[in-house]
Amino acid sequence: MQIERHDTDILILGTGGAGMFAALHAQQSAPPGTKITIAVKGLIGKCGCTRMVQGGYNVALGGGDTVERHFMDTINGGKWLPNQDMAWKLCEQAVVRIRELENEIGCFFDRNPDGSLHQKAFAGQTADRTVHKGDLTGIEIINRLMEQVLSRPVEKLQEHRAIGLVPTADGSALAGVLMIDMRSGRFRFVRAKTVMMGTGGGPTMYKYHTPSGDKTMDGLAMALRLGLPLRDMEMVQFHPTGLLAGDHTKMTGTVLEEGLRGAGGQLLNRAENRFMFDYDPKGERATRDVVSRGIFAEMRKSNTSEHGGVYISMSHLGPENVRAKFPGMVKRCADSGFDLAAGKVEVVPTAHYFMGGVVVDPDTRTAMEGLYVAGEDAGGAHGSNRLGGNGVANSTVYGGVAGDVMGADIRRMGALRDPDETVLEAEIARALRPLSNKVAPIQPLRDKLQDAMWEDVGVMRTQTGLARGLTRIADIHDELLQAGVAGDNLAFNLTWHDWLNMASLCEVSEVIAKAGLARENSRGAHFREDFPDSGAMESSYFTVARQTGDTLDVSREDVQFTIVRPGETILPENEPLSLVEAAE
């Protein structure tokens, strides 16, 4: 099949918060005349996970809160697994980035009567530090970023799906990215001196999930095939309160944001008993992993709501107050037949965010020359558990960092690199495989994968379950490789892209399960019922998965405590443990 060849200087994959900030910062840092290209699987500003952010943006803006406190909350929340240099940069640069979002990008966030930014409570944090725009913060951020990017001289490849990272023949550097122009079905190979991958996470291999179904972890699958190390791949964050409206609607799994619990929302089981204090003294304001396990435990006891979850109740806070504070959430629930303000809403833990990702340094560089990774594709900043509100901060902070670093690095790079044509041909052959097979439906395979991951590689794990999950994943992957799609017209051939989505999900699902088997303790989002102890914090390790040929190996590496050690803190001696509790 004919391949279109295309050249640029800086290529950015993804147009969420990470991708668009990278484009804007690369414009500022790169030499004049540098060609910058952004490519996205969908449409700029209309897809991706940043747009779906509801809760807000964590940033320490005074009132007793400090970067040091934000950092300690991030380390404690991540159960001492984060890369501390990355976590520090996240917290420190969030202060810079929020001012940039307001003063340069044009975002309007909610304010207090005195004009200062309003910051609300999020679980697992010792200060109210989450800046927001009602409960639709992501739309505000992404709309303003979209306006900026669309007005700049940046080449835009919309509806271009990245399917392969292609190195040079000697494997020393990245040459470019193989894509499919979804509008025509043609392959396009784009050479670039630097490539930033910000395709986002999207653990949609689970029965209940928050991201849209087109988010299928393509970036991590591409990095895996390239042989790059991936860390913390067992760490899938389940948001405790995904809307549970039945199998008949795609609204099931979408998030009811953490601010509901931060504001005083209560979780009730079938008997309408408030059960979370049975599992943690912080009740509903415990971290996401703890609350998810509490709900899951109630589900296993059959203390469930009509559709098999539990209830969240806000009515005790006053219906009018709830409608005023959470208009987006009230409308979302109303669309599914629930009254959040005055009644009860059914919820279930839902796969939400992926802490694992490509191993990067604090400047977003990877082990492969020319490849940078930011946002949810990158591992390290969150460790085993992401604090609510740290996600969009991570994407925008590190997107900007990547843009700055690529713009600087490109000054020392020479000519564009030639690709390894063998790898390029292999990636094309892989994508074309289903076109020569007997046509078979893809959706039943996705349903089977979602059931397998939810049941065996989900909120609670065991060696037996994980091993069974691996077998089920392998069987589903084998079925997929035999399944075909009609190839008479490849333009907007969504069934073909469904097949490619499933291929990515199967590849990443195997890594999640194998990394889960390798971690024989319980940390953050990863809970082993057969190894419930967390292990000694001072001997913390993270898992590293790497694929060589057809072999996937998972090893362990010790966490480097570069800033603070377990049992210690960088907060001043007279600081209260929590500003929230001090205020209350």
Secondary structure, 3 states (H helix, E strand, C coil): CCEEEEECCEEEECCCHHHHHHHHHHHHHCCCCCCEEEEECCCCCCCCCHHHCCCCEECCCECCECHHHHHHHHHHHCCCCCCHHHHHHHHHHHHHHHHHHHHHHCCCCCECCCCCECEECCCCCCCCCEECCCCCHHHHHHHHHHHHHHCCCCEEEECEEEEEEEECCCCCEEEEEEEEECCCCEEEEEECCEEEECCCCCCCCCCCECCCCCCCCHHHHHHHHHCCCEECCCCEEEEEEEECCCCCCCCCCCECCCHHHHCCCEEECCCCCECHHHCCCCHHHCCHHHHHHHHHHHHHCCCCCCCCCEEEECHHHCHHHHHHHCHHHHHHHHHCCCCCCCCEEEEEEEEEEECCEECCCCCCECCCECEEECHHHECCCCCCCCCCCHHHHHHHHHHHHHHHHHHHHHHHCCCCCCCCHHHHHHHHHHHHHHHHCCECCCHHHHHHHHHHHHHHCCCCECHHHHHHHHHHHHHHHHHHHHCECCCCCCCCCHHHHHHHHHHHHHHHHHHHHHHHHHCCCCECCECECCECCCCCHHHCEEEEEEEECCEEEEEEEECCCCCCCCCCCCCCCCCCCCHHHHHC
